[in-house]
Amino acid sequence: MSAGSRRRLGHLVTGAAALLLAGGATTLGIGIWSAQNPGPPPGSSAIAAPAPTSAPSVAAPAPSPTASPDRPAVIPMVRSVPTRIRIPAIGVDSSLMQLGLNSDGTLQVPPYDEHAPAGWYRGSPAPGQLGPSVILGHVDTFKAGPVVFYRLAQTRPGDTITISRRDGTTATFTTDRVENVPKAHFPRLEVYGDTARAELRLITCGGDWNPAEHDYSDNTVVFAHLTATT
């Protein structure tokens, strides 16, 4: 990873400790929101405060992939803006917007609209580049109900994720694992830290709905690695 990418990644780790998005991976909350929360969508103020500046900015590199008939090594791609994400197993087919940082250093999230797409954090590697590319999206809001990542928690190891890119290429990823992690103990380094191959992180909310805080307890994180390029 280039020095510039490392700096951007460090900014993400320290400036957006846990991506706390609106929505959740379960069906509970839809009726609760519409009945009890006529104000802003849940999670609209749920981006975590910046982590201490003394926190490490990168994790130890993951082991390099080993070529085999089942898991071939794939050469990382050059940077190109991602434009679309498809996850056939859960019916996701969404354009991708670009996300940056808010003025307070926290991560932007997509709009809370019915047709809001998933969003790529442009401070992370592009999908297919060396390192962990970060894409996030809502699952449901009190206004729209289920949205782009509503079924993200149903992703399973082995599921394919394809990312179309502006230069006409496609990066294909294979899901390694899906984790539901408490927001209070979000694994920042595991999610954002350097890796020795091209990887992907998809993030939304999960766990239990807390009506007092208008937020969910957990994040659902999909971990995947690059397995083909076209």
Long-range contacts (C-beta under 8 A, 24 or more apart in sequence): 1-125, 1-130, 1-131, 1-194, 5-125, 5-129, 5-130, 5-131, 6-57, 6-58, 6-194, 8-123, 8-124, 9-57, 9-58, 9-123, 9-124, 9-125, 9-131, 9-132, 9-192, 9-193, 9-194, 10-57, 10-58, 11-101, 11-105, 11-123, 12-107, 12-121, 12-123, 12-124, 12-134, 12-192, 13-51, 13-55, 13-56, 13-57, 13-58, 13-188, 13-189, 13-192, 13-193, 14-50, 14-51, 14-52, 14-53, 14-55, 14-57, 14-105, 15-50, 15-51, 15-101, 15-105, 15-106, 15-107, 16-47, 16-48, 16-50, 16-101, 16-105, 16-106, 16-107, 17-48, 17-49, 17-50, 17-51, 17-186, 17-188, 18-48, 18-183, 18-186, 18-188, 18-219, 19-47, 19-107, 19-109, 19-134, 19-136, 19-186, 19-203, 19-219, 20-46, 20-47, 20-48, 20-183, 20-205, 20-215, 20-216, 20-219, 21-46, 21-109, 21-136, 21-137, 21-138, 21-139, 21-203, 21-204, 21-205, 21-219, 22-46, 22-109, 22-112, 22-138, 22-139, 22-140, 22-141, 22-205, 23-138, 23-139, 23-140, 23-141, 23-147, 23-149, 23-150, 23-204, 23-205, 23-216, 24-139, 24-140, 24-204, 24-205, 24-206, 24-207, 24-209, 24-216, 25-139, 25-150, 25-152, 25-153, 25-180, 25-204, 25-205, 25-206, 25-207, 25-220, 26-153, 26-206, 28-208, 28-209, 29-140, 29-209, 29-216, 30-140, 30-142, 30-145, 30-146, 32-209, 32-211, 33-141, 33-142, 34-142, 36-211, 37-142, 37-211, 37-214, 38-142, 40-112, 41-112, 41-141, 41-142, 41-143, 42-141, 42-142, 42-209, 42-214, 42-215, 42-216, 43-109, 43-205, 43-214, 43-215, 43-216, 44-112, 44-214, 45-214, 46-213, 46-214, 46-215, 47-102, 47-106, 47-107, 47-109, 48-106, 48-183, 48-186, 49-106, 50-104, 50-105, 50-106, 51-188, 55-188, 56-189, 58-189, 58-193, 58-194, 59-189, 59-190, 59-192, 59-193, 59-194, 60-193, 60-194, 61-194, 61-195, 61-196, 62-195, 62-196, 62-197, 62-199, 63-196, 64-196, 64-197, 65-196, 65-197, 65-225, 71-227, 72-227, 73-197, 74-197, 74-198, 74-226, 74-227, 74-228, 74-229, 75-229, 76-128, 76-129, 76-130, 76-197, 76-198, 76-226, 77-126, 77-128, 77-129, 77-165, 77-169, 77-171, 77-198, 77-226, 77-229, 78-129, 78-167, 79-125, 79-126, 79-129, 80-126, 80-128, 80-165, 80-166, 80-167, 80-169, 81-120, 81-122, 81-126, 81-165, 81-166, 82-120, 82-126, 82-127, 82-133, 82-135, 82-163, 82-164, 82-165, 82-166, 82-171, 83-164, 83-165, 83-166, 84-163, 84-164, 85-118, 85-135, 85-161, 85-162, 85-163, 85-164, 86-161, 86-162, 86-163, 86-164, 87-155, 87-159, 87-160, 87-161, 88-159, 88-160, 89-154, 89-155, 89-156, 89-159, 89-160, 90-151, 90-152, 90-154, 90-155, 90-159, 91-151, 92-118, 92-148, 92-149, 92-151, 92-152, 94-118, 94-137, 94-148, 96-120, 96-135, 96-163, 98-122, 99-136, 107-136, 109-136, 109-138, 110-136, 110-137, 110-138, 110-148, 112-138, 112-141, 112-143, 112-144, 113-143, 113-144, 114-143, 114-144, 114-145, 114-147, 116-147, 116-148, 117-148, 118-148, 118-149, 118-202, 124-192, 125-198, 126-165, 127-163, 127-165, 127-171, 127-173, 127-198, 127-200, 127-226, 128-163, 128-165, 128-169, 128-171, 128-198, 128-226, 128-229, 129-198, 130-195, 130-196, 130-197, 130-198, 131-194, 131-195, 131-198, 131-199, 132-191, 132-192, 132-193, 132-194, 132-195, 132-199, 132-200, 132-201, 133-198, 133-199, 133-200, 133-201, 134-191, 134-192, 134-201, 134-203, 135-200, 135-201, 135-202, 135-203, 136-202, 136-203, 136-204, 137-202, 137-204, 138-204, 138-205, 139-204, 139-205, 149-202, 149-204, 149-220, 152-178, 152-202, 152-204, 152-220, 152-222, 153-178, 153-180, 153-206, 153-220, 155-202, 155-222, 161-200, 161-202, 161-222, 161-224, 163-200, 169-229, 169-230, 170-229, 170-230, 171-198, 171-226, 171-228, 171-229, 172-226, 172-227, 172-228, 172-229, 172-230, 173-199, 173-200, 173-224, 173-225, 173-226, 173-227, 174-224, 174-225, 174-227, 175-222, 175-223, 175-224, 176-223, 176-224, 176-225, 177-222, 177-223, 178-220, 178-221, 178-222, 178-223, 179-220, 179-221, 179-223, 180-206, 180-207, 180-218, 180-219, 180-220, 180-221, 181-218, 181-219, 181-221, 182-207, 182-217, 182-218, 183-207, 183-215, 183-216, 183-217, 183-218, 183-219, 186-219, 187-221, 191-221, 197-225, 197-226, 198-225, 198-226, 199-223, 199-224, 199-225, 199-226, 200-224, 200-225, 200-226
